Every structure is written in C-alpha cells, then in structure tokens.
Amino acid sequence: MGLARTDNYHVAKVTNDFVPDQDAYEQVWKEAAAFRSSNGFDELLSNVVVPIRIIHGEEDPHPLVGVTAPLEKASVNYMLRTLSQCGHSPFLEVKAKEKFYNALYEMIQC
C-alpha cells in the first residue's frame, strides 16, 4: 500500500486494472525534484495568467504552505478550499469525496 496509507485519511476501496509504470513514475519525480531544486517553479510562476485553484485536505501530510508560499511570493492570486477529514487524494476519501467534487464544480464555474 505504501504512500497511499500515509498520504490519505480514510480511502474508499477502489479496484481497477491499471498497472502503474514504476520506471516512468521514478523518472518523472526525479525530473520534478531537479526542476524544483533549480527554482524552476519560482521562475515560471511570474508568467501564470490563468486562475489557480487549490483543494487541500486538512489531513494531507504534504504541507499546504509548500503550495501557497511560492504563489504568494510571486503575487499569484489563488482560490483555496480545504476539506476536513481528507488526506492527499480527496477523490478517493470516504468522507471527503463528495465535498471534493462539489468544490471542484464550484471552482470551475468561476
């Protein structure tokens, strides 16, 4: 189960036939880490012209400030919704799934 157990609050049982490509996963995250450590995101943020929408679970172990601080530093406006009883994957959470989809719907209507 790995990260799913630590990233999420109360996940519904989901079954599918999807088999992740571990090599691709590792390569993508290796590139993302290098991009982040070279301040690549900071350089790109000043060019953001689309609305930024954030939905974050209150039980998500990944700190929200890691998302909002760079946006604020670059003076990028964003809309934030936090969901109670929710970890890192709100679309899988038993108690947050419906709240997530409602928040997503509201945000894309703006």
N, C-alpha and C positions, 0 to 999 in steps of 0.2 A: 504494500500500500504506500510506503514511502512518504513523500511530501504531502500527499493527499490527507494523511492522518494529522499532520502538524499544521497544514495551511488552512484547514477548514474547521467549522464549528460543529455542524450536525448534517452530514451529507446524506441525501437520499440514495438508495441503491439504484444504480444505473447499469444497464447491460448494453453492450454494443459489440460489434465485430471489429472495431478499429484497433489496429495494432500499430503503436507509435514506432517511428523510426528513430531509435536511440542515437545513431550516429548523426543524423540531421539535427536532432534536439541538442546534442552536445556542441555541434558546430555553431548553431545559431546563438546559443548562450555564450559561447566563447567569443564570438564576434561582438555580441551585445556588451559583454563585460569590457572588452577592449575599447569599444566606442564610448562607453560611459566613463572609463578611466581617462580617456583623452579629452574629456569635456565636450564630446560631440553633441550631446543633447543640449548643453548650455548654448552652444553656438547656433543651433537650429531654432531654439525657442524664440529668438527675436524675429524670426520670419513667420511665425504662426499667425494666420489670418482667419482661421476657422474657429467656431466656438469649441471650447474644451469642456467636456462633461466627465465628471468623476463620480463613480458609485463605489463606495468603500465599506467593507464590513467592519463593524466595531471590534470583532474578534480576530480580524486579519493580523497575522504576526508580522506582516510587512508594514512598516510604519507609514502612516499617511503623510507625514511631513516629508518623506522621501519623494513624494509626488508633488505636493503643494509648494514646498520651499523653492524648488527651481522655477516653477511657474511665477511665483510672487517676485523672485529675484529678477526675472525677465519682464516683469509687469504684464504678464499674460492673464487676462481675465478667464475665470473658470466658474462653473456651477458645480457644487458639491452636494451629494446626498450620502449620508451614512445610514447603514442598515444595522439594526440591533440583531443580536443572535445570529451573526453572519461572519464567516471567515473570508477566505481569499477567492472562493468560487461561488458567488451568490446565486448563480443559475442552477447550482446543484444543492443548495442548502434547503433543508426541510422547512425551516421556519422563516426563511428569507426569500425563497424563490418567487413567490407571488409579488412581494414588495419590490423585488429587483425588477421584474418585468413591468410593473406599474411605473416605477421610477424611470426606467428606460423609455417607456412610451411617452411619459410626460416630457422628458428631456428632448426627445427628438421632435416633439411637436413645437418647440420654441422656435 
